[in-house]
Amino acid sequence: MYAVIVTGGKQYRVSEGDTIKVEKLVVDEGAEIELDNVLLVADGEEVKVGAPYVEGGKVEAVVKSHGRGKKIKIVKFRRRKHSRSQMGHRQYYTELEIKSIAS
């Protein structure tokens, strides 16, 4: 059984027991959260597709940790202009462990 959920403007395909990293959520570590923006729920041959969300569909997860991703380097370079700038960015994330999927 798996589901497709939306959080932080991105879509994720999740199954029970999966661990995923999503955009930062303002929730304490160890707290249980309920994600109700479910686009699709599949259980074997039975597939429910929402328009846009599955009615009664929800995914329960536990917040494992918060952190920051790897550094991304941004370089802007203009040839023959003596112009160059560098920046770095580390995105905050929340690590979730999927407990159950309900349709």
Beta strands, then each sheet from edge to edge (+ up, - down):
strand 1: 2-7
strand 2: 10-15
strand 3: 19-23
strand 4: 32-35
strand 5: 38-43
strand 6: 46-49
strand 7: 58-68
strand 8: 72-78
strand 9: 83-89
strand 10: 92-102
sheet 1: 2+ 1- 5+ 6-
sheet 2: 3+ 10- 7+ 4-
sheet 3: 8+ 9-
end
